[in-house]
């Protein structure tokens, strides 16, 4: 994954029929591109955006790459972006439409930046064994300077959909230990909240995939043991056969 492509957190919400829901998203300094993707399973909502200047920005296909995806199989419903956005708080408002269901609509907004702060997150191993200690670590920097991480957690999802939340201590270079309890593919979202040198909040998320290896079953252990014993017996048989042949040759020479 390119370090220039940085994800903020996933913003989740619900909009009632005839209503609207506002999200506040901070864009930190030196971001050259800010891209927004909205997921709405009902495909019925609309959005409006107010920039850090306090003015509403009309969404345009040519200027913002605004796109509406009508394919129900697509995760994305609406997408748009901004080049060299003004740093500060942006407000994205999700509006219900006439086609929004009576029970309302759940939605999620994912935001990623090019430029700005950089989150580096990693796992000490991507293929741990059950019960093995896995060290998860993270650090955030901006313009080559390390930033203080105020809050961080790892949200770990196992193959059965169970979620485990691991809290990190605050600091500049942080880490925490996780011991997997279930074999299979795990999704690890490392979510951090930091602060720029001017005190502006910085939010970033890194996505890792960890494949936990199952411990050998008793059948496998027994099978391997049988193979080893069989090999040892075979080697001993060869040695004994060679020893007997040598004794026979010696006995013939004596005659």
N, C-alpha and C positions, 0 to 999 in steps of 0.2 A: 504494500500500500504506500502511495506517495505521501510524504510528510506534508506536502503543500496542500493536500486536501484534508480539511479538518471539519469534523462534525460537532455540532453543538448537541444538546440533549434532544430527545424526541418529545415534542409538546403534544399532550393528549387533552381532549376536551369533548364536550357535548353541546349541541345547539338545539334548543327547543323549536318546535314549529312556530314560525312567525317571529322568532327571536334572533339573537346574535351573541357571540362569545368573543371576547378580546384577549389576545395573547400579547405579552410584552417580551420582546427579544432584543438582547443587547448585541450590538455589532462593535467589536473592539477596533482600535486604530490599526492602520496598515492593511486592512482587508481590501483586496483588489476585486474580488467577486463574492457576492453572497447569493446563494441559490436556495430556493424554497420548493419543497414538494409536499403536496397535501394528499392524504389518503382519506377517502370517504366512500364506504361501501354502498351508500345510497345514491351516490353521484348526483346530489341534489343541491349542494351548498355553493355559495359564491364567496369571494374574499375581497377585502379592501385593505390597502396598506398606507400607513402614515409614517413617513420617515423621521429621522432624528431631528429634522428641521421643524417638525410639527405640521408639515403640509402633506396632504394626501397625494399619492403618486398614482396616476392612471396606469393600469397595466396594459401594455401594448405588445403585440406580437413582435414587431421589429425592434423596439427599444429594450424590452424585458424578456424576450423569448417566451412570452406567455403562451401556454399550450393547455388545452383541455383534452384529456384522453377519454374517449367514450367506450373503449374496450373493457368490458367487465373483468376480464382476466388480468388486467394490469393493476399493479399495486398503486400506481400513481393516478390521481384524478386531475389535479391541477398542478402546473409547474411554472415557475417564473424566476427571474434573477435580476441582480443589479450590479453594474460595474462601478467600482470605486465608490461604494456607499459611504455616506457620512457616518462617522462613528457616533455611537450613542444608543439611546433606547428607540426601537422601532415598534410600532403597534400594528399587529395583523388581526383584523376582525373577520371572523367567519360568520356569514349570514345564512339563515335558512331561506329557502325559496318556496314558491307555491307548490313545488313537487316534493318538498321535504315531508317524510312520513309524520303522522300524528304523534307518534311516540318520540319524535326527534331524530337526530343523527349523531352518531359517534364519529369523531375524526381524529387524525393525528397529523402533525406537521413536523417534517424533518428539515433541518437547515444545515447546510455545509458552506464553509468558507475556503477561499484561496487566499493565502496571506494571513497576517495577524498572528495571534498566539499559536504555538505548536505544542500539542500533547504527544509525548512519546510514552507508550505503554507496552509492556512486554511480560511474558511468562518465562520462568526459568526453564521450562520444558513444555512442549506442545503435545507430547505423548507420554504422560505420566502413568504409573501403575496405580491400582487401587490403594488408597491409604498413603501414597507417597506425598511428601511435603512439596507443594508447588508455591514458589515465591512469585507473587504478582507485584509489579513495580510501575511507577509512573512519575513523570516530571513534566512541567510546563515551562516553556521559555518564550520570550518575545524579543526579537532583534538580538538574539544571542544571549540574553540575560535571563537567568532562572527566576521564576515567579513563585511566590508563596502560595501553596495550595491550602485553602481554608477548610475544604470538606471534600471527601472522596469516598466512593464505595464501589465495590464490584458486585454486579448483579449476575448471578450464575444460574443458567437454566440447563437442567439435565435432559436426557433423551425422553423422559416421561413428562416433561413440562413443569416439573417441580422447580421452585425458585429459591435460591439461597443468597442472602445479602451479606457481604463481607465489608466491614468498615475499615478504613485506613486511618492512621494518625495524620494530623496536619504536619506540614513541613514543605521543604523544597524538593526533596527527593524521597518519595514515600514508598513503602512496601508493606505487604501483609502476606500471611501464609494461609494457604487453602489445602485441605486434604480431601480429594475426591472420594465419594462413597459409592458411586454408580459407574459402571463401565459405559463406554459409548461417547458420542459427540456431545460436547458441552459448549454452549455459547456464553462468552464472558464479556459483559459490557462494563468497562471501567469509566465511571462518570465522575468528573472533577469540577469543582468550583474554585476558581483562583481570582486573583486581582491584578490588573495591570499596574504599572508604576504610578499612574495617576489616580489609582484607587478604583477605576472602573471594573465592574465584574466581568469575569471571563469564564465561560462555560464550554467544556469540551467533553466528548465521549469517544472512546476507542473501542473497537470491536475485535475480539480475539476468538479463535476457535481452538478448543483443546480436545483431543481424542484420548480418552482414558482407556488404558489397556486392561483387559480382564486378567485376573490371576489364573494361572494354570489350574484346571480342574483336577480332582483327585484321580479321575480316569486318565488324564494326560500324564500326571505324575507317575501313576502305576505303570502306564504303558512305556514311558521313558525309562523307568527303572528296569522293566523286563528287558528292554532292548539293550541296556547297558550290561545287565547280568548275562544275557545271551552272548554279547560280544566278548565279555571276559572269559566265559566258558569256552567259546570258540578259539580264542587266542591260547588259553591254557591247553586245549586239546592239541593245537598245532605244536606247542612246545613239547608236550608229552610224547606226541608222535615222533618228533625229531629226536628226542632223547632215547626212545626205544630203538629207533633205527640205528643210532650211534652205538648203543650197547650191543646190538646184533652184529654190527660190523667188527667191533672189538672182539667178540666171542669167536667169530669166524677166523679172524687173524690169529688167535691163540691156537686154534686147531691146526 
